[in-house]
Amino acid sequence: MNCATPTDITFSFRGFSQRAGITSDHSDGFGIAFFEDKACRLFVDNQSAVESPIAELVRNYPIKSRNVIAHIRKATQGKITLENSHPFMRELWGRQWIFAHNGDLHDFNPRLSGRFTPVGSTDSELAFCYLLEQLVLKFGYDEPSLDDIFTLLEEISPQIAEYGTFNFCLSNGQALFSYATTKLHWIVREYPFKYARLVDLDVDIDFSKFTTAEDRVAVITTEPLTHNETWTAYKAGEMILFKDGQVIKTALTRVERLLREAENPNLIRITKADQY
């Protein structure tokens, strides 16, 4: 979630957490991070979000933040342990960075310098460390602009996606970067706010009773969380930057642009070099 003003996520998280064993099978741990400027509150558990007392706290305690990343895990690589629970956190340029990944990367074994090292054994945390290392290699000690970060992520993400499915959300507390190879959806809620009903739970809310004209909230999720709102699906290979609760920048990797522009994609031979 990325917002114009500090907002709580209790409504969305109630529905989302049901997918950790009730309406879906992502029950191998969960985590959620709430940013407050450069730092964040991070809660992780190797219990499912249905059973975890920490998740129960989040469902009922309205922690307000402008950037929130939550994850429910279905283990593909790495045991069901605390260190393998998303989202993952690292420091870079005096800010906390948070990363969560949906997907599975095979034979992805980049050489790391040691500046960022995985604590657990997931492909996801390794990809996070690799992304951060590439940012440091490119920009050194000088914190780049959000546009510069976006441009580098746009270049690196499809390279990682060659190894499998790579859907992710990444935030440094200033904005939220997101990328999809298979499945992500987004929605922006803004004035005049309306009524919404959850997909996974018989719960609804009239947002107009709890919001002002200054509020604006972008929600990004694998599958839509509500029945009666219009969600937008990411295109394959699309990267979107959200800031202040709205879309700031979008991009498709070059290979996806070539495929979409061609009348018959099957007649085009695309090499690895074409992607970069």
C-alpha positions, 0 to 999 in steps of 0.5 A, spaced: 500 500 500 502 506 498 498 513 500 498 520 500 497 521 507 498 516 513 493 510 512 491 504 516 491 497 512 486 493 517 480 492 512 485 490 506 489 485 511 483 482 514 481 479 507 488 478 505 490 474 511 484 469 509 489 467 503 494 464 508 490 457 509 482 459 508 481 461 501 488 459 499 494 455 501 499 461 502 500 458 509 508 458 510 509 464 514 507 471 513 510 478 514 508 486 514 512 492 514 510 499 516 514 505 514 515 511 518 519 516 514 526 512 513 525 507 518 519 501 519 516 497 523 517 490 521 513 484 523 514 477 521 512 470 523 513 463 521 506 461 522 500 462 517 497 469 517 491 465 520 494 462 526 499 468 528 497 472 534 502 477 530 497 477 524 491 478 529 494 484 532 495 487 525 488 485 523 485 489 529 490 495 531 490 501 526 497 502 525 498 508 520 503 509 514 504 511 507 508 505 505 506 498 507 508 491 504 505 485 506 506 478 504 503 471 505 508 465 504 507 459 500 514 456 500 518 454 494 525 454 496 527 454 503 524 451 510 519 454 513 523 458 518 523 465 521 529 467 517 525 465 510 519 469 512 518 475 507 518 481 507 526 482 508 529 488 510 536 492 509 539 499 510 541 503 504 543 510 503 541 511 511 534 508 509 530 502 511 529 498 504 523 492 504 522 487 499 517 482 498 517 477 492 512 472 489 514 467 484 520 462 484 527 463 481 531 457 479 538 456 478 539 463 480 546 464 483 549 471 482 556 472 486 555 477 491 560 482 494 558 481 501 555 488 502 548 485 502 548 477 504 542 473 505 540 471 512 535 465 510 535 460 504 530 463 499 531 465 492 527 471 494 532 474 499 538 473 494 534 477 489 533 482 494 540 482 496 542 482 488 538 488 487 541 492 492 548 491 490 546 493 483 544 499 486 550 500 490 555 498 484 551 503 479 550 509 484 555 508 490 555 512 496 550 518 493 543 516 494 540 517 487 533 520 485 527 515 484 527 516 477 534 513 477 532 507 481 526 506 477 531 506 470 536 501 474 530 496 476 527 496 469 534 494 466 535 489 472 528 486 473 527 482 467 534 479 467 532 476 474 526 474 471 529 469 466 530 465 471 523 464 473 517 468 476 519 474 479 513 479 481 515 483 487 514 490 491 520 494 493 520 500 498 524 505 501 519 509 505 519 514 499 515 510 494 513 503 492 516 500 486 513 494 483 514 489 477 510 483 475 512 477 470 505 473 471 500 476 476 499 483 480 493 488 480 493 495 482 487 500 484 487 507 486 482 509 491 481 517 492 475 522 493 470 521 492 471 515 496 466 509 495 463 502 498 468 496 498 466 489 499 472 483 500 472 477 496 475 473 502 471 475 507 464 477 508 466 484 510 465 491 507 466 498 508 464 505 506 470 509 505 467 515 505 466 515 512 473 515 514 477 519 509 478 526 507 479 529 500 486 529 501 487 522 502 489 517 496 491 510 497 494 505 492 493 498 493 497 493 489 496 485 490 497 479 487 489 478 486 484 483 487 481 484 494 474 486 493 468 484 489 465 491 487 472 495 485 475 496 478 482 493 479 487 493 473 492 487 471 499 488 470 502 487 463 507 481 463 514 485 464 511 491 467 514 496 472 510 501 476 512 506 481 507 509 486 508 515 490 503 519 494 497 514 492 498 514 485 502 512 479 508 516 477 511 512 472 510 505 468 515 501 463 515 495 459 521 491 458 523 492 451 522 484 449 514 485 451 514 492 447 516 488 441 511 482 442 506 487 443 507 491 437 508 485 432 502 483 429 504 476 429 509 475 435 511 468 433 515 470 427 519 474 431 526 471 434 528 475 440 535 474 443 537 475 450 541 481 448 534 484 445 531 484 452 537 489 455 
